[in-house]
Amino acid sequence: MQRLQGMHVVVGVAGSIAAYRACDVVRGLRAQGALVRVAPTKNAQAFVTPLLFEALSGRPCLLTSLDVDQGRIPHVEEAYQAGVVVVCPASADVLAKMAAGFADEAILSLLLSFRGPLIIAPAMETQMWEHPATQTNVATLRARGAVFIGPVVGPLASGRTGQGRLAEVDDVVEAVVAALSPKDFNGKRVLVTAGPTVEDLDPVRSLTNRSSGKMGVMVARELALRGALVDVVHGPLKVPLPNTPGLRGIPVRSAQEMAEAVFAGAADVDIAILAAAVADFTPRTVAPQKIKKSSGPPVVELVPTTDILFTLGQSQRSLVLVGFAAETEDVERRAHDKRERKGCALVIGNDVSAAGSGFDVDTNRVFLARDPLRGASMWLPQLSKEEAAVAIVDELRTLLP
Ligand SMILES: Cc1cc2nc3c(=O)[nH]c(=O)nc-3n(C[C@H](O)[C@H](O)[C@H](O)COP(=O)(O)O)c2cc1C
């Protein structure tokens, strides 16, 4: 799914050792369908040639503010067309110039004509980053609405380790996607659960299930992209949790830990989406030492875990509660049944035994079990989990007061 189809993105590049990583940012933005224009500073051009940026972006670079193209001024025109500007990497020097309003580079002139969202990914030596002059410039730019991604702690060009390393390329691209996403969930607080739980039998063995967590993570990400503040309470995931602005992971292991984290976090949320595959049963006791083969096959007594969805449905008044039903048969009836029994506004059913649906695959075919008063329930076509998340979040929008 291309999230930036046809959108104009300007990438300003400053003279930093990390300038070469701007190449991957350009590639990542183009992979999302963006029309990218790179504006390297004169010093950045000493690190990476414009030729490479032009080849990767497929468009000429903005190389200087002293440029006129057939009577038009490219950096001004681009400022009016761009949906977002990302400065990556931003040097200490460029931060200072942006804060002060300098216009002696194409990217700086462009920024003075630009009124949209600005994302800044700094890269520099720790001492430069921590210097009061730099921090004052950062504060000035933040106060004007700029979003900073990083710098992170890691190995630096000097061979030292500290804060100052450019953020991961994927995180910079994700910030651009977030900046250009609709904000129809602005200010909403959401709790999402995702992934499997793990019920320990002894210090080395456990009972779990095949959930990768991808569907829940995609729903959480979609909500964060659209402006919500999202806490994801998750068991061990098989997919990375994206660094989407507004998204926070709360790792847990067992069903009991998940229940505690959900009840602690659900008090002040507007929406709770329980997509995790929570164990229904857990061993009554956990053996303190590894169970020995020589003792013969153990008899494991299982006891029910807390029904998180049901408990939330009982306790919350104003919460929009959404459940997931992973079934292997009779999906529609079971999803409807679950919605009624658990007090949910919506249950998303899927057949985890069908090809291209459910656990461990990138696609899903989901059934929206709606309250009959709100309209007919329906199957969505088979979609990527990212596309299914968009459809689920669109559906959620209709459930908000
Ligand atoms: C090898 C090398 C690496 C550098 N890396 C950085 C850096 O990561 N961050 C930074 O702020 N300056 C760095 N500098 C210093 C900048 O290149 C210098 O301040 C320059 O004036 C920045 O120009 P610009 O901000 O116009 O692009 C580096 C210099 C050299 C020679």
The ligand as a MOL file (V3000), in Angstrom:
LIG
                    3D

  0  0  0     0  0            999 V3000
M  V30 BEGIN CTAB
M  V30 COUNTS 31 33 0 0 0
M  V30 BEGIN ATOM
M  V30 1 C 33.4770 14.4250 7.8160 0
M  V30 2 C 32.5580 15.4430 8.4080 0
M  V30 3 C 31.4070 15.0800 9.0180 0
M  V30 4 C 30.5480 16.0220 9.5690 0
M  V30 5 N 29.3960 15.6020 10.1620 0
M  V30 6 C 28.5900 16.5250 10.7020 0
M  V30 7 C 27.3810 16.1110 11.3310 0
M  V30 8 O 27.0500 14.9250 11.3830 0
M  V30 9 N 26.5930 17.0600 11.8710 0
M  V30 10 C 26.9070 18.3720 11.8160 0
M  V30 11 O 26.1470 19.1910 12.3290 0
M  V30 12 N 28.0360 18.7860 11.2180 0
M  V30 13 C 28.8730 17.8990 10.6640 0
M  V30 14 N 30.0250 18.3200 10.0520 0
M  V30 15 C 30.2920 19.7560 9.9610 0
M  V30 16 C 29.4450 20.3770 8.8870 0
M  V30 17 O 29.7060 19.7800 7.6410 0
M  V30 18 C 29.6940 21.8750 8.8210 0
M  V30 19 O 29.1970 22.4930 9.9990 0
M  V30 20 C 29.0650 22.5110 7.6160 0
M  V30 21 O 29.2730 23.9010 7.6770 0
M  V30 22 C 27.5590 22.2490 7.5590 0
M  V30 23 O 27.0460 22.7980 6.3840 0
M  V30 24 P 25.4990 22.9030 6.0800 0
M  V30 25 O 24.8130 22.9750 7.3710 0
M  V30 26 O 25.3380 24.1260 5.2450 0
M  V30 27 O 25.1380 21.7130 5.2700 0
M  V30 28 C 30.8910 17.3960 9.4940 0
M  V30 29 C 32.0680 17.7770 8.8570 0
M  V30 30 C 32.8980 16.8160 8.3110 0
M  V30 31 C 34.1540 17.2650 7.6240 0
M  V30 END ATOM
M  V30 BEGIN BOND
M  V30 1 1 1 2
M  V30 2 1 2 3
M  V30 3 2 2 30
M  V30 4 2 3 4
M  V30 5 1 4 5
M  V30 6 1 4 28
M  V30 7 2 5 6
M  V30 8 1 6 7
M  V30 9 1 6 13
M  V30 10 2 7 8
M  V30 11 1 7 9
M  V30 12 1 9 10
M  V30 13 2 10 11
M  V30 14 1 10 12
M  V30 15 2 12 13
M  V30 16 1 13 14
M  V30 17 1 14 15
M  V30 18 1 14 28
M  V30 19 1 15 16
M  V30 20 1 16 17
M  V30 21 1 16 18
M  V30 22 1 18 19
M  V30 23 1 18 20
M  V30 24 1 20 21
M  V30 25 1 20 22
M  V30 26 1 22 23
M  V30 27 1 23 24
M  V30 28 2 24 25
M  V30 29 1 24 26
M  V30 30 1 24 27
M  V30 31 2 28 29
M  V30 32 1 29 30
M  V30 33 1 30 31
M  V30 END BOND
M  V30 END CTAB
M  END
